Amino acid sequence: MRISPVPPILLRRAFPCWADRILTYNGGTGDAFVAKVRASGSGLTYASYLGGASDDIGLAIAVGSDGSSYVAGWTSSPEPGFPVRNGPDLTYNGGIGDAFVAKISTQAVLVSSRDTLPADGSATATLTLSNAPPGLRIRLVLAPGSVGALTPASGTTDATGMFSAAMTSSSPGVAVVSAVGLEAGQTYGGSARVTFTGGPDVLPPNVGLINISGIQSRYPLEGRYLQGIPTKNPVTARVDWSGETPGYVEFTVNGAQHYYEVADISGATHTFQMGTDLREGDNTLEIVAFSQDRRQRSQIQTRHISLIPAPAWLLSVLQNGALGLVSLAGSEGAGYE
């Protein structure tokens, strides 16, 4: 399941990309690929590359009861080039390569062309529903607290079961979009998520009505972590909205990296990779909650986190899968601060 490297233009002509999958050779010495042949043998249902900017090899494939293909293999491609979507680990962890598993679905699926883009009112993400019934009348629906606007917001799938819309936003935040059939009200393709970053830096005028009542994390925030050691740490901000409609919670690292999470009545959670999302030395995490209309926000909560270099021998041991290590925080866990 490996494609030999050839000039991209020859590769595009030679490899039979088909349907709404990854249709571009992504680099390195080769990409994995997956293809489905029609039962009649008359052609392909789909054929697609599977890989990122470096080397990618497919090693095994299986078919599920729903017709989806499951591909397992090896990759040395970091994100965002490798098409990570859902799963227990969406971060390339270094070394000579990571294992991967991918599901290629034949059911309806809603995806965004971009996961993150600036909130400047012009940067555009294309949302595409594919594998839906042809001629289906649908509406794209934004989840409560989402930012952004869709054009068009409704329409009809084409003869291949596809429908596309453009999405922009002038406000930072998160958009969660689903596709709903207008006749039966059924949701098709799950949901797509887009994060809009930046935008106007002016804070809403009313500060303090909303209150962050507690910050909870799996591992202590006021701790020391090892650089290069992936440590997943969900951080939850518990919010008292004081009657305001929940909007989103912004998590900012060192004043530069902004993460926006759609909030519910209790608050919002963002998962950090403590060994890779931070820089060496002292780091500052600022957390603030916004109402849906951005007219109210909480006071900014600040936490300080240290990242220290990991010894080379320890990195080698971890890359060989012989040891797991969380942090040097010296705690069994963390409750509310």
C-alpha positions in Angstrom: 0.0 0.0 0.0 2.8 2.4 -0.9 3.0 4.7 -3.9 6.5 5.1 -5.4 7.6 8.7 -5.6 7.2 10.1 -9.1 6.8 13.7 -10.3 3.5 15.1 -8.9 2.0 15.8 -12.3 2.7 12.3 -13.5 1.4 10.9 -10.2 -1.9 12.8 -10.6 -2.3 11.5 -14.1 -1.4 7.9 -13.1 -3.2 7.4 -9.8 -7.0 7.3 -10.2 -8.1 9.7 -7.5 -11.9 9.6 -7.3 -14.7 11.0 -5.1 -14.5 13.4 -2.2 -11.3 12.2 -0.5 -7.7 13.4 -0.3 -6.9 13.9 -4.0 -3.4 15.4 -3.8 -0.1 13.6 -3.4 1.3 15.0 -0.1 5.1 14.6 -0.4 7.8 12.5 1.2 9.0 9.3 -0.5 5.4 7.9 -0.6 1.8 8.1 0.6 -0.4 5.3 1.7 -3.6 4.9 -0.4 -7.0 3.3 -0.1 -9.4 2.4 -2.9 -12.8 0.7 -3.2 -13.7 -1.3 -6.2 -17.3 -1.6 -7.3 -18.9 -5.0 -6.8 -19.4 -5.3 -10.5 -15.7 -4.7 -11.1 -16.5 -2.0 -13.5 -14.6 0.8 -11.7 -13.9 2.5 -8.5 -16.3 3.8 -5.9 -13.4 5.9 -4.5 -9.6 6.1 -4.5 -7.5 8.4 -2.3 -4.1 9.2 -1.0 -3.6 8.9 2.8 -0.7 10.8 4.2 1.1 14.0 5.0 4.3 15.9 4.0 6.7 13.1 5.0 6.8 9.3 4.6 3.5 7.3 5.0 3.0 3.6 4.7 -0.2 1.5 4.8 0.3 -1.9 6.4 -3.2 -3.4 6.9 -6.8 -2.8 5.8 -10.1 -4.2 7.0 -13.8 -3.6 6.1 -16.4 -2.9 8.8 -20.0 -4.1 8.9 -21.1 -0.6 7.7 -18.9 -0.7 4.6 -16.2 1.6 6.1 -12.6 0.8 5.5 -10.1 0.8 8.4 -6.5 1.4 7.5 -3.5 0.9 9.8 0.0 2.0 9.1 3.1 4.0 9.9 3.8 7.7 9.4 6.5 10.3 10.0 4.3 13.2 8.9 3.5 15.8 11.5 0.2 17.5 11.8 -1.4 19.6 10.3 -0.3 18.0 7.1 -1.5 14.5 8.1 -5.3 14.4 8.0 -6.0 13.9 11.7 -9.7 14.2 12.7 -10.8 12.3 15.8 -9.1 9.9 18.2 -7.1 9.4 21.3 -3.9 11.2 20.0 -4.0 13.8 17.2 -0.4 15.0 17.7 2.7 13.6 16.0 5.0 12.5 18.9 8.4 12.5 17.3 11.0 9.7 16.8 11.3 7.8 13.6 7.5 7.5 13.2 4.1 7.0 14.7 1.5 4.3 14.1 -1.9 5.5 12.7 -5.3 4.1 12.2 -7.8 5.8 9.8 -11.5 5.2 9.0 -12.7 5.8 5.4 -16.4 6.1 5.7 -19.0 5.4 2.9 -21.7 7.1 5.0 -22.5 10.8 4.9 -19.7 13.0 6.3 -19.4 16.7 6.9 -15.9 18.1 6.8 -14.2 21.5 6.8 -11.4 22.4 4.4 -9.6 24.2 7.3 -9.6 23.6 11.0 -8.3 27.0 12.0 -8.3 30.4 10.3 -8.2 34.1 11.2 -11.4 35.9 12.2 -10.9 38.7 9.7 -14.2 38.4 7.9 -12.6 37.3 4.7 -10.7 34.0 5.4 -12.9 31.2 4.3 -13.4 27.6 5.2 -15.3 25.3 2.8 -17.8 23.0 4.5 -18.6 19.9 2.4 -21.3 17.3 3.0 -20.6 14.2 0.9 -22.0 10.7 0.5 -25.5 12.0 1.4 -28.6 11.0 -0.6 -28.7 12.9 -4.0 -31.4 15.6 -4.2 -31.6 16.0 -0.4 -32.7 19.4 0.8 -30.6 20.3 3.8 -29.7 23.2 6.1 -26.4 23.8 7.8 -27.0 24.6 11.4 -24.6 26.4 13.9 -24.6 25.0 17.4 -25.5 27.5 20.2 -22.5 29.7 21.1 -20.9 29.3 17.6 -19.5 32.2 15.7 -19.5 32.7 11.9 -21.8 32.8 9.0 -22.5 30.3 6.2 -23.1 31.0 2.5 -25.4 29.4 1.4 -26.9 28.1 4.7 -29.3 25.7 2.9 -29.6 24.0 -0.5 -29.9 20.6 -2.2 -27.2 17.9 -2.6 -26.1 17.2 -6.2 -26.3 14.0 -8.1 -23.3 12.6 -6.2 -24.7 13.5 -2.8 -22.5 16.5 -2.2 -23.3 20.0 -0.9 -20.8 22.8 -0.1 -20.9 26.1 1.7 -18.4 28.9 2.6 -17.9 30.0 6.2 -16.3 33.2 7.5 -16.3 35.1 10.8 -15.3 38.5 12.1 -15.3 37.4 15.7 -12.9 34.9 17.3 -14.4 31.7 18.6 -15.4 28.2 17.6 -18.1 27.2 15.1 -19.7 23.8 15.3 -21.8 23.0 12.3 -24.2 20.1 11.5 -26.2 19.3 8.4 -30.0 18.7 8.9 -32.4 17.4 6.4 -35.4 19.8 5.9 -38.0 17.1 5.4 -37.3 14.5 8.1 -35.1 16.6 10.4 -32.4 13.9 10.3 -28.7 14.9 10.9 -26.3 13.8 8.2 -22.5 13.5 8.5 -22.0 14.3 12.2 -20.6 17.8 12.8 -17.7 19.9 11.6 -15.6 22.2 13.8 -13.8 25.4 12.8 -11.7 27.7 15.1 -11.5 31.4 14.2 -8.5 33.1 15.9 -7.5 36.7 16.4 -9.9 39.3 15.3 -10.6 42.6 17.2 -8.6 42.8 20.5 -11.0 45.2 22.1 -12.6 43.5 25.1 -16.4 43.9 25.8 -17.0 46.9 28.1 -18.8 44.9 30.9 -16.3 42.9 33.0 -17.0 40.9 36.1 -20.7 39.9 35.7 -19.6 36.5 34.4 -17.4 34.6 36.9 -14.9 31.7 36.5 -15.8 29.8 39.6 -13.1 27.2 39.4 -10.3 25.7 37.1 -9.9 22.0 37.1 -7.1 20.0 35.4 -6.1 16.4 35.2 -2.6 17.3 36.2 -1.5 20.5 38.2 -1.1 23.6 36.1 1.3 25.1 38.6 3.8 22.3 37.9 6.9 21.5 35.9 6.7 19.4 32.7 9.3 17.9 30.4 9.8 19.4 27.0 9.0 17.0 24.1 7.1 14.6 26.3 3.4 14.5 25.2 1.2 14.9 28.3 -2.5 15.3 27.7 -4.0 17.6 30.3 -7.7 18.6 30.0 -8.2 22.0 31.6 -11.8 22.9 32.5 -13.0 26.3 33.4 -16.2 26.2 35.5 -18.3 29.4 34.7 -21.1 31.2 36.6 -22.9 32.9 33.7 -25.1 35.1 36.0 -28.0 34.7 33.6 -26.0 35.5 30.5 -26.2 33.1 27.5 -23.0 30.9 27.5 -20.7 31.8 24.7 -17.1 30.5 24.7 -14.0 30.3 26.8 -10.7 31.5 25.5 -7.5 29.8 26.6 -4.3 31.9 25.8 -0.8 30.6 26.1 2.0 33.3 26.4 -0.3 35.9 24.9 0.1 34.4 21.5 -1.6 31.0 21.1 -5.3 31.3 21.4 -7.7 28.4 21.8 -11.4 28.9 21.7 -13.9 26.4 23.1 -17.7 26.6 22.8 -19.2 26.7 26.3 -22.2 25.2 27.9 -24.0 26.2 31.1 -21.2 24.7 33.2 -18.2 26.0 31.2 -15.7 24.6 28.7 -12.7 22.3 28.4 -9.5 22.5 26.3 -6.9 19.7 26.2 -3.3 20.8 26.2 -0.3 18.7 25.3 1.9 20.0 28.1 5.2 18.9 26.6 4.6 20.3 23.1 2.1 23.2 23.4 4.4 25.2 25.7 7.8 26.7 25.2 10.9 26.0 27.3 11.0 28.0 30.5 8.1 29.9 32.2 4.7 29.9 30.5 1.6 31.9 31.2 -1.9 30.5 30.7 -4.8 33.1 30.7 -8.4 31.9 30.8 -11.4 34.2 30.1 -15.1 33.4 29.5 -17.3 35.4 27.1 -21.1 35.6 26.7 -22.6 34.7 23.4 -23.1 38.3 22.4 -19.6 39.3 23.6 -21.0 42.1 25.7 -19.9 40.4 29.0 -16.7 38.7 30.0 -15.1 37.3 33.1 -12.0 38.5 34.9 -8.9 36.9 33.4 -7.6 33.9 35.4 -3.9 33.4 35.1 -1.8 30.3 35.8 2.0 29.8 35.4 3.5 26.6 34.0 7.2 25.6 33.7 8.6 23.5 30.9 12.1 22.1 31.4 14.3 20.1 28.9 14.0 16.3 29.0 17.3 14.3 29.2 18.2 12.8 25.8 18.3 9.3 27.3 14.7 9.7 28.6 13.4 10.8 25.2 15.1 7.7 23.7 13.4 5.4 26.2 10.0 7.0 25.6 10.3 6.8 21.8 11.0 3.1 22.1 7.8 2.7 24.1 9.5 1.4 27.2 8.2 4.0 29.7 5.4 6.5 30.2 5.9 9.7 32.2 3.5 12.5 33.0 5.3 15.3 34.6 7.5 16.4 37.5 4.6 18.0 39.3 4.6 15.3 42.0 0.8 15.1 42.4 -1.7 12.3 42.2 -4.0 14.6 40.3 -5.7 17.9 40.6 -9.0 19.2 41.8 -10.3 22.7 41.8 -7.8 25.4 42.4 
